[in-house]
Amino acid sequence: MNRLRRIMRIAPPNPDVPSSSASGGGTAACAASSPPGADPHLWLEDVLGPEPLKWVEACNARCLSSVGDPKSTETYARIKAILDSKDKIPPAYRIGSDRYYNFWQDAEHVQGIWRRTTLESYKAEAPEWTTVLDLDALPPPTTGTAKTWVWHGSTLLDEGPGGKWDRALVRLSPGGSDADTCREFDLSTESFVDPDGPGRGFALPEPAKTRVAYRSRDEVLVGTDFGGDGSTLTDSGYPRVVKSWKRGTPIEEAATVFEGERTDIAANQYAYHDRGFVHEFQLRSITFYTGKYFYRSLTAEGINGTTADAEATPFEEVPIPEDAEVGTFADMAMITLRTDFEAPGAGVTFKAGALVTLPMSELMANDWSRAFAMFEPTPSRSLSSTSECKDYTILKILEDVRTVLEFWRYDAESKSWTKQGGDDRGAVPAGEDVAVGSHCRDSSADNLLWLWRDGYLVPDALEMASAEDGCATTERVKSKPAMFDADGLTVEQKFAKSKDGTRIPYFVMRRADLTMDGDNPVLLDAYGGFEISMLPGYSAGVGAGWLERGGCKVVANIRGGGEYGPAWHQAALKEKRYKCFEDMEAVAQALIDSKLTSRERLACIGEKFVRSHVSPNCCSGSDL
């Protein structure tokens, strides 16, 4: 609904523009009357101000007078019932030995509840839940105009093997803004830890764009707007300074342990346990896709006995390209590349989009002799994501935008990886998707996994599986009922040829017995940005409101997204941005040439896509 609403969003330069001029010459006229260099739309920044709200009301009125009030239609009522339905799968993850936690919202719990159950109960048709935290029952925010709290998640205290898993840092946002508050929560007593009580709980009551996480039970690493004057933030408004804050001390006494540059996006320092090893990183996020990592190896005894500001082990810069990312699995470094990288002294060049692994100690010595590419891209294959469990790293690979899972087992003694099974698993059917992840917030606990399935025409299903057999045997735990009638509907994947010859994949949802006469209504969707892949997923609103009624939906995987890895994204950046326009035009033309639809029966939907893709095509001389 938001995506369709934004199609009609055209903002006038100032509230003095008559409503009849809001989409035409009035914009230019008022822009000309603005002071030179001034932003003529700056008045819209006051999103709750009387003039912007008056303009919104006028836009809504024009829309309703033109197309009618959707609330009076049967389709609106049906889609609303689908969105309000409790027939959803509540994702639950284990914390500690036997409790599975889920955050849930419905008509009764508008702001939501954090709740728990057991695995046995979770598998039942009607699980017995115990409420841990009720956001609707909390006293309202006392800052700003917000009336309610919005859940921003929790960060757990991980003390490594034998840890209690009894504390969490709960982040709540007043009204749902980017800024949030943070309070320590005791999972054993199911209550907040009073900062003034005997527990001396950690609390950051002032909303800010804060990053905070445990380093040990009595120490957190925190980056926020210290002092409230913005001096410890970057120009982007995110934390630039990280401090070590000890339990029971005022935050004003927290010791600075890391600083980034004001021009960076953000700075962060974080430490964690990983299968018997302890890692601590500092990170300067220089841009959205580049950064500098610094690292030191610690021990469990060391991190619990020495605070970050007193730790004598120095940080050293991680010798990887600035556009690469690094994580760990036990004592191994896991490096994701965004550009080709020639490994020093190893005589090998790893491709952009590769996942490279080697012992962390050897990486820090810049010794790449044992570096190994767990994944290397091909023209048709890219790495979509990775997940972990106790002994395995699982790769989600896209083969022409169809998911394949690979399971790699780690042997700690030889510091080597072995791929489990062969390559005959195959990709999922066209228009479907699958994803896996640990069933536990501590992924090193065991090898059990949650396996999620869905597709354009396939409702969500949740299964429990094991990495040890590559998820060959699964147990169905939950499934969502069908929300629309998919009988007679089909999904097919096709490819269009863009202007420079690049193959552009797209999915078509339609009736199987449809007549290819050029008269079918088609909605063409795409994104093409931020290396985000448009993967299949169940949309009951699309099914009930469009496909059942004879409409066709097309999803185009254009350049700028992540469907074929970093290179696919980089192919439509900056001066090459026009490539995604050409991709979109190629798909649209293919739909017309195949007689699926015609120019008059083809419409485009999306968010940034509508503004940045359709407008250039309208001005490019295209016949579309």
N, C-alpha and C positions, 0 to 999 in steps of 0.2 A: 504493500500500500504506500509506503513512504517513497518508493522508487517512482511509482506512477504520479504521486502528488508533486514530486519535484520537477516533472516534465513541464508543469505549468508555472513554475516559479520564475517570475521576471520582476526584478526590483527596480522601482524608479529611483532617481538620484536623491530626492528629498520628499517629505510628506506634503509639500505644497502642490505636487503634480496632481491634476485631476485624474480620477480613476480611469476615465476614457483614454488618457494619454499614456498610461503606465507601460504600454508595450510598444510605443511608437516614437514619434518625434519629440514627445515631452521629455524623454530621457536626454536627448542631445541638447535640447533647449536649456534644461536646468543644469546640465553639466557645464554648458557655456557660461552660465551665470555664477558658477562656483568660483571661489578664489583660485588663481593659477596654482597648479600643483596639488590642490586639495582633493581628497577622495570624495566624490559626490555621493557615495553610498555610506559614508561613515555614520550617518544617523541611525542606520540599521543595527549598529553594534549594541545599542540599548534594547536588547531583545524583549524586555518586559516593559519598555517605556510606552506611554500612551499613543504616541504617533506611529511607531512601528506596528503596534497591535491594531490601531485603526486601519492601517494599510492592509494588514493581513485579513481583517474582517471584510474589507472592500473586495479583495481578491477572491475570498471564499464566496462572497455574494455573487460576483460575476460568473464564477465557475458554476455555482448551483443554478443560476438562471439560464445558463447555456446548456448544461447536460443533465440537470435535474439532481435531486437529492438521492444519493445512492442508498441511504438508510431506509428508503421506502421500497427497495427492491428485494425480491426473494433471494437473489444471488448474494446481496450484502448480508442478509440475515444468516444465510447458510455459511458463508465464509467466517462471519463473526462467531457462529457456534463452533466451527472447527477450531478457531484460534482460542476460544474459551474452554475447549474440551479438556477434561482431565485425562483423556486417553493418550498420555505422553509417557515416554520411558524416562524415569528419573535416574540419571546417571549417579552411581554411588561408588565410592572408593574407600578402601579400608585404611583406617588409622589405628595403629597399634596391632593388637593380636586378633581381634574379632569384631570390631565395630565398623560398620559401613556408613559413611556420611553422605548426605545429599542436601543441596540447597533447593528449596521448592517455593514456587509462587502460584497462587490461584485466586479465585474470587474471594475466598475467605482469608487468605494470607496475601494481601496485596503487595506489601513490601517484602514478604518472604520469611521463611523459617529455615534455620539450619537444623537438621534432624538426623537421627541415626537409627540403625536397625542391625540385625545379624544377617549373615549370608543366607542362612536357612529361611529366615523370614523374608528377605529380599526376593528370594526365588519364588515365593508364594504369589498367588494372584492378587491378594490384598495384604501387603506387608504391614506389620505392626511397627509404627514409627514412634520414637520418643523425641519430643522437641528439645533441642539443645539451646537454641537462641531464637527468640521471636522478635523480628525487627519492628513489627507493628506495635508491640507492647513497650518498646523503649521510649523514654522521654524524648520529645522532638528536639531537633537541633536548636541551639541557642544563638547561632551566628547567621547573619544574612537573612534572607526571606524564605529559605527552605523550610518545609513543614514535615518532611519525612526523611528517613534514612534509606540509602541504596547500597546494597551489598557489593563490595569490591573484592571479596575473597579473603583467604586466610593463608598465612605462612606458618609452617610448623617448626617446632624445635626438634631438630634431628641431632641426636648425640652419638650416632653411629651404632655399631652392634651393642645390643643390650640397653638401648635407650628406652625411656619411659613413654615417649610420644604423648605427653600430658599437657603441653602448652602450645598455644597458637597466638599469633598476632593477627587480630581481626581488623580489617580495613572497611570503614563505612563512610560513604560520601553523603553530605547533606544535599539532598535534592537531585543527586545523580551527576554532579559536575565532575571534571577531571580531578579536582582537589578532594582529598579524603582525610579522615582522621584515623587514628590507630590506637587500639587498646589491647592489652594482653588478656588472654582468655585461658582459664583452667579447664581442661577437658575432663578431669576427674571429678571436680565439683560442679562443672557446667555453669560457671559464673565468671564474671570479669574479676581480674586481680586488682584490688584497690591499690592505687599508687601511694596512698597515705597509710595503708594498713600494714600488717606484719609481712605480707608477701612483697611489698614494694613493687607493684606491677609497673611495667612500661606503659606509658600513655602519651599520645600526641593529640591533644584535644583540638588544636587549631587546624582547620582544613588547609591543606597544601599539597602540591605535587611531590609527595614524599616517597622515597624508597627506603624500606627498613626490613631487616632480616636478622635472625639470630646468628651470632657467631659461636656462642656457647650459652649455657643456661642463664648466666648472669651478665651477658654482654650482647648488645645489638650493634650492628653497623647501620647508621642512619644518614641519609642525605635529605635535606629539606630546606625550607626558607628560614634558616636560623636568624633570629632577630626580627624577622618580618619585613626587612627593608629591601629584599631582593639581591643583596650583595653576594649571597652564596648560591645564586642561581645562574644558569647560562642565559645567553640572549634568547634562547628558545623557551625559557621559563622552567627548565628542569634542574634537578640538583647538580651543582658543580663541585660542592665540598662534601666529603664523607667524614663522619666522626665516629669514634668509639664511645659508646654510652654504657656506663656501668650501672647495674641495678642499684637502686637506693640513692642515686646521686641526681642532682638537678641537671637537666640537659644543657644548661649554660656551662657546666663543667666538663662536658664531653670533649674529648681530645681529637683534634683534626689528624686524620691518617692519610688522606688522599685529596688532591685537588686537580680538577681538570682546567681547561682553558674556557674563558667566557664565551668564546666563539664555538665551542663544542656543542653538540646536541645535549649531552649529559655526561656525568661521570659516576662511576659506581665501584664499590669494593664488596666482594662477597666471598664467603668461605663455606665449604660443605664437606661432608663425609661421602665417600664413594667406594663401597665394597672393600672396606678395610684401609683405605687411604684417605688423606685429608688434603684438600686443595684450597688455595686462596688466590684469588685473582683481583687485579685492579683493571678497570676498563675505561678508556676515554672513547666515547662514541663521537667521533669527529664529525661525521655526516650520517645520513640515514643508512648508508651502506659501507662506511669505512670506520675504522677504529684502531686503537693501539691497546694491546693486552700486556699486562705485567703479571708475573707469577712467582709464587713461592710454595714449596712443599712443606707441610707440617705433619705433626703426629697428633693422635687423639689426646695424649697426655699434655702435649704442648699447647693445643688450642684451648683446653680446659683450664690450664694453669697460668697462661700468660695472655694478657689482653693485646689487642692489635697494636696499640701504641707502644707497648713495651716489648713486643716480639723483636728479637735481634736478627732473625733470618731476613736478609734483604730481598726485595722484589727485583726481578730481572725481566727485561722486555722479552716477550715471546717472539722468536724470529720467524714470523709469517707475514704474508702480504697484508697491507692495511685493509683490503676488501675481503679478507678471509675471516672465518669465525672458528673458534676453538672451544671444545668442551672435553670431557673426559669419560672414560669407562674404566673403573678400577685405576690402574696406573698407566693407562694408555691415553694418548692425546687423540682426539677425533676432530679433524680439520675439514671444514667445508670451503671449497674454493669458488670464487666468483670470476676469476680470470685464470688463464694458463699460468702455471708456475713451474719454473725449472728448479728442481731441488738441488741445493748446493752440494757438489761433490758426489752426487748419486748417479749422474748421467741419465736422468730421466726427467721428462716434462709431464706434469699432471695437468689434465684438461680442466678448463672452467666447468664447474658443476660436479667435480669429483669429490668423493669423501675419502680422505687419506688418514691412515692411522699409523702410529709408531709410539714407542715408549715415551712417556712424558719427559723422563730424564734425558733421553737422547735428543728430543726436540729442543730442550733448553740448552743442550750442548751444540745445537745446530748440526747434529749428525743424522742425516737422512738415509743412511745406508740400508736400514731395515724398514723404511717407509713403504707402505702397502696401500694400494687403491682398493678399498672395499667396494667402491662403486666408481665407474667411469661412464660418462654419458656417451651416447651415440646420436646420430641425427634423429632417431625416433624415440630414444629413451632418456628420461631425466629422473633425478631423485626428488620426490615430492616432500618426504619427511622421514624422520627416524623415530623409533621408540625403543625402550629398553625394559628388560626384566633382569632377574638375578644373573643369568649366564649368557644372555643373548642380546644382540642388537638386531632390531628388525627394520628392514628398509622398505618403505613404500615407494615403489617405482612406477612411473607413468610410461607406458608403452603406447605411443600415439594416444595419450589421454585416457588410457585404460589401465587400471591398477593391477600391479603384480607385487606380491610380497616375497621378500627374501629374508631368511633367518641365518644369522651368523653367530656361532658359538665361540666364546672366548676361553682359551686355555691359559690360566695364570702362570703355570710353571714354564711353559715355552714362550709365553707372550705372543701367541699366535691366534689366528682366527680360522675357523673352518665353516664353510658354507654347508648348511644342512639340506639334504635333498638335491634333486636335479633341477633342470630348467623346464620340466614338462608340466609344471603347475598351471601355466597359462594365465592370461589376463581374465579379469571378470568380464561378463557379457557387456556389450555396448549399452550405455545408459545406466549402468549400475556402478556401485563403489563399495569398497570395504576399507576399514581402518582398524588398527589394533593398538592397545596400550595396556600397561600394567593395571591390574585391578586394585592396586595398592598405592597410596601416596608415596610410600617408600618402594621404589621400583626394584631395589636390590633384595627384597624380602623372599621372593620365590619366582617361579617361571610361569605362573598362571597369568592369563591375559583376558581382557574384555575384547571381544571382536564385534564390531558394529557393521551392519549391512544396510544399505538402502539404495535407492535409484529413482530416476524420474517417475517411474510407475510402480516402484516397489517400496512399501512402507518400511519404516525403520524396524530393525530387529537387533537384539543384543544377545550374544552368545558367550559362554565361558569356554576358553580353550587353553591349550598349553603350547609354549614355544618348543617344547621338547619333541613334538611330532609335527612341528610346522603348522599347527592348527588344523591338522587333518581330521581330528575328531573333535566335535564341538557339542556343547549342551545349550539348547535354546533356553534362555532365561526370561526374556521379555520380548514382546512384539507389539507394535502399534497396529490397531485395526485399519483397514483401508478407509480412507476418508473421501474417496471418490471412485466412481465406477471405471475401472481401467479395461474392462472387456472391450475388445475391438480396437484398442489403442496399441500402437507400436512405437519403438524407438529405433532409429537407425543413425549410424555415423557416416558422414560423407566428408569430402575434401574439396575445397575450392582452390583455384590457382590465382594467387595475387598478381599484381602488375609486374613484379620482378621475378615471377615464377615460383615463389614460395608456396608450398602446400599449406592451406589453412583448414584445420579440422573444424567440423561443426556437427552438432547433434540435432536431429529433427524428431519432434514428438507430434504424432498425427494419428488419424484413424487409418487403420490398415486398408480399408476399402475405399479410401478417398480417391476421387477422380482428379487426375492431373490435367485440369483444364484452365489453369491460371486464375481461377476465381476463388481460391481458398484464402480466408483471412489468416495472416501470419504475424506473430510478434517475434521480432528478432532482438535477442539480448546479447550483450557482451560487456567486457570490462576493460581489459588491456592496460592494467596499471599495477604498480607496486609489487610486481612478480607474484601476483595472486592468481591461482589457477581456478578456472570455472569448472568444477567437477560435478558429476551427477549427484542429485539429492532430491529427496521427496518433498514436493511442494503441493500440499493439499489445496491451497488457494488457487494455484494455477490449474490444477486438475478439475476442481469443482466449478471454478468461474470461467474457464476458457476451453480446456480440452474436451470436457463432456459436452460442451455446446457446439462442437465442431471446429473450434479454432486450432491452429497449429502453433507450436512454440519451437523456436530455434535458438540454440545457444552456440555462439561463435567463439572459438578459442583463438582470438587474435593476438598478434604480437604486442609486447608490453606487459603481458601476464607472465605466469611462471610455468606454463604447460610443458615447455621444452627446456626448462632450466634458465640459468642466468643469461645465456646468449639470446634467448627468446625475448627476455625482458629488455636487454640492452639494445636489441635491434630496433626499438621504437622510442628511443630517448632523444631529447633535445632536438637537434637538427634533423633527426630521423623520425620524428614523431608522426610524420605524414604516413609512415608505413602502416600504422594501425588503421588510418582512414582508408587506405587502399585495400587492406585486408577486409574491412567491413563492407566496402563496396563490392569486393569480389564475391563474398558470401551472398550478399543481396542479389547480385546479378546471377549467381548460380541458381538461386531459388526461383528467379524469374525464368531463366533459360530452361529449367527442368519442368516448367509449367505448374509448379507447386502453387505459385501465386503470381501476382502482377504488381506493378508499381503502385497502383491505386489501392491494392489490398494488403500492402506491406507496411507495418508500423514498427518503430524502434522503441525499446524501453531501456531503462537503466538510470544510473545516477550520473557520475562524471562522464560516462559514455555519451549521454544525450548531449551534453554541452560541448564536449571536446571532439566527438566523432561525427555526429550528424551535421552540425553547423558547417564544418569545413567541406563536407560532401555537398551540402546545399549550395556552396559558393564555388565549387571546383569545376563547374561546367558539366558535371555528371548528369546523365539523363534520368537517374534514379529519383 
